[in-house]
């Protein structure tokens, strides 16, 4: 277990270093960078005991990210769970998922999203300023041209997940 945690910590650190050096994740799209971060979060965060065979990643109406996630998570398993990427057109469609990305242009539906996942251990990710303060667990931000993330540890832990120190240490802590 410790070697697995160490492997993921090293993997995340290398990814972050490459992203910082290349200024935009090796010249890849913003969506590709989000997908890589999401893969590392999925692997590193300690999720509550799995009661489902599938680890579901939901995306609210953002086809370019869905395409990147499908590429990044192709044939990826998290433990013994296969990964499924689901796109939801609106907040009312949101169903149980472990991770949910809500893009900035859907921020006006954020309260509905919170209501839909309030009884689930769902990591909500966004890319709009101040969303980590409003209930998202992770918010992607660009600072001096570099992709970084804000992390609201209190929100994530309240939803039953445990965050390793490397994820906390690389993020910008928000309460």
C-alpha positions as CSV (number, residue, x, y, z in Angstrom):
1,X,0.0,0.0,0.0
2,X,2.8,2.4,0.9
3,X,4.7,1.6,-2.4
4,X,1.5,2.3,-4.3
5,X,1.0,5.6,-2.6
6,X,4.6,6.5,-3.2
7,X,4.2,5.6,-6.9
8,X,1.2,7.8,-7.3
9,X,2.9,10.7,-5.4
10,X,5.9,10.4,-7.7
11,X,3.6,10.2,-10.8
12,X,1.7,13.3,-9.7
13,X,4.9,15.2,-8.9
14,X,6.4,14.4,-12.3
15,X,3.2,15.5,-14.1
16,X,3.1,18.8,-12.2
17,X,6.8,19.4,-12.9
18,X,6.3,18.8,-16.6
19,X,3.2,21.0,-16.7
20,X,5.1,23.8,-14.9
21,X,8.1,23.5,-17.2
22,X,6.1,23.4,-20.4
23,X,3.7,26.1,-19.2
24,X,0.7,24.2,-20.6
25,X,1.2,20.5,-20.1
26,X,3.6,19.9,-22.9
27,X,1.7,22.1,-25.3
28,X,-1.4,20.0,-25.0
29,X,-4.9,21.4,-24.8
30,X,-6.4,22.7,-21.5
31,X,-8.8,19.7,-21.6
32,X,-5.8,17.3,-21.8
33,X,-4.2,18.9,-18.8
34,X,-7.5,18.6,-16.8
35,X,-7.8,15.0,-17.8
36,X,-4.2,14.2,-16.6
37,X,-4.8,15.9,-13.3
38,X,-8.1,14.1,-12.9
39,X,-6.3,10.7,-13.6
40,X,-3.9,11.5,-10.8
41,X,-6.6,12.6,-8.4
42,X,-8.6,9.4,-9.2
43,X,-5.5,7.3,-8.4
44,X,-4.3,9.2,-5.4
45,X,-7.3,10.1,-3.4
46,X,-8.6,7.5,-0.9
47,X,-12.2,6.9,-1.8
48,X,-14.8,5.4,0.5
49,X,-15.3,1.7,0.2
50,X,-16.5,0.9,-3.3
51,X,-20.0,-0.5,-3.5
52,X,-20.0,-0.3,-7.3
53,X,-17.9,-2.2,-9.9
54,X,-17.4,1.0,-11.9
55,X,-15.6,4.2,-11.0
56,X,-17.7,6.9,-12.8
57,X,-16.4,10.3,-13.9
58,X,-19.2,12.7,-14.9
59,X,-18.8,15.8,-17.0
60,X,-21.5,18.4,-17.3
61,X,-22.0,19.4,-20.9
62,X,-18.3,19.7,-22.0
63,X,-17.6,17.4,-25.0
64,X,-13.9,18.3,-25.5
65,X,-13.2,17.1,-21.9
66,X,-15.2,14.0,-22.4
67,X,-13.1,13.1,-25.4
68,X,-9.8,13.7,-23.5
69,X,-11.0,11.7,-20.5
70,X,-11.9,8.8,-22.8
71,X,-8.4,8.9,-24.2
72,X,-6.6,9.3,-20.9
73,X,-8.7,6.6,-19.1
74,X,-8.7,4.1,-22.0
75,X,-8.2,0.6,-20.4
76,X,-7.4,2.2,-17.0
77,X,-8.6,0.5,-13.9
78,X,-8.7,1.9,-10.5
79,X,-8.0,-1.0,-8.3
80,X,-10.3,-3.7,-9.6
81,X,-12.9,-1.1,-10.9
82,X,-13.2,-0.1,-14.5
83,X,-13.6,3.6,-15.3
84,X,-16.7,5.0,-17.1
85,X,-16.9,8.5,-18.5
86,X,-20.4,10.0,-18.6
87,X,-21.5,13.3,-20.0
88,X,-24.6,14.9,-18.5
89,X,-26.4,17.6,-20.6
90,X,-27.9,19.4,-17.6
91,X,-27.8,19.2,-13.8
92,X,-31.0,17.3,-13.6
93,X,-29.4,14.3,-15.4
94,X,-26.6,14.0,-12.9
95,X,-26.5,10.5,-11.3
96,X,-24.0,8.9,-9.0
97,X,-20.4,9.5,-9.9
98,X,-17.2,9.6,-8.0
99,X,-15.8,12.7,-9.9
100,X,-17.9,15.4,-11.6
101,X,-16.5,18.2,-13.7
102,X,-18.6,21.4,-13.9
103,X,-17.2,23.9,-16.5
104,X,-17.3,27.6,-15.9
105,X,-20.1,28.2,-18.4
106,X,-22.4,25.9,-16.3
107,X,-21.6,27.7,-13.0
108,X,-25.1,29.1,-12.9
109,X,-26.4,25.6,-12.3
110,X,-23.9,24.9,-9.5
111,X,-26.4,25.0,-6.7
112,X,-28.5,22.3,-8.5
113,X,-25.3,20.2,-8.9
114,X,-24.6,20.4,-5.2
115,X,-28.1,19.3,-4.5
116,X,-27.8,16.3,-6.9
117,X,-24.6,15.0,-5.3
118,X,-25.2,16.0,-1.6
119,X,-25.6,12.4,-0.5
120,X,-22.7,11.0,-2.5
121,X,-18.9,10.9,-2.1
122,X,-18.4,13.0,-5.3
123,X,-15.3,15.1,-5.9
124,X,-16.6,18.1,-7.8
125,X,-14.1,19.8,-10.1
126,X,-14.5,23.2,-11.7
127,X,-12.6,25.8,-13.7
128,X,-14.2,29.0,-12.6
129,X,-12.7,31.4,-10.0
130,X,-14.1,31.1,-6.4
131,X,-15.9,27.8,-7.0
132,X,-13.7,26.0,-4.5
133,X,-15.0,28.5,-1.9
134,X,-18.6,27.7,-3.0
135,X,-18.4,23.9,-2.6
136,X,-16.2,22.5,-5.3
137,X,-13.4,20.2,-4.1
138,X,-11.0,21.2,-6.8
139,X,-10.9,24.3,-9.0
140,X,-8.5,24.6,-11.9
141,X,-6.9,28.1,-12.2
142,X,-4.3,29.7,-14.4
143,X,-1.7,31.6,-12.5
144,X,1.0,33.4,-14.4
145,X,0.1,31.3,-17.4
146,X,0.5,28.0,-15.6
147,X,-2.3,25.6,-14.8
148,X,-2.7,25.0,-11.0
149,X,-5.5,23.9,-8.8
150,X,-7.2,25.2,-5.7
151,X,-8.3,22.6,-3.3
152,X,-11.0,22.7,-0.6
153,X,-9.9,20.0,1.8
154,X,-12.8,20.5,4.2
155,X,-15.4,20.0,1.4
156,X,-13.6,16.9,0.1
157,X,-13.2,15.3,3.5
158,X,-16.8,16.1,4.5
159,X,-17.8,14.0,1.5
160,X,-15.9,11.0,2.9
161,X,-12.6,11.1,0.8
162,X,-9.1,11.3,2.2
163,X,-6.6,13.5,0.5
164,X,-2.9,12.5,0.5
165,X,-0.4,15.1,1.5
166,X,1.1,15.4,-2.0
167,X,-2.2,16.5,-3.5
168,X,-2.7,19.0,-0.7
169,X,0.9,20.2,-1.0
170,X,0.7,20.8,-4.8
171,X,-2.6,22.7,-4.6
172,X,-3.6,26.1,-3.3
173,X,-5.5,25.5,-0.1
174,X,-8.9,27.1,0.1
175,X,-11.5,26.9,2.9
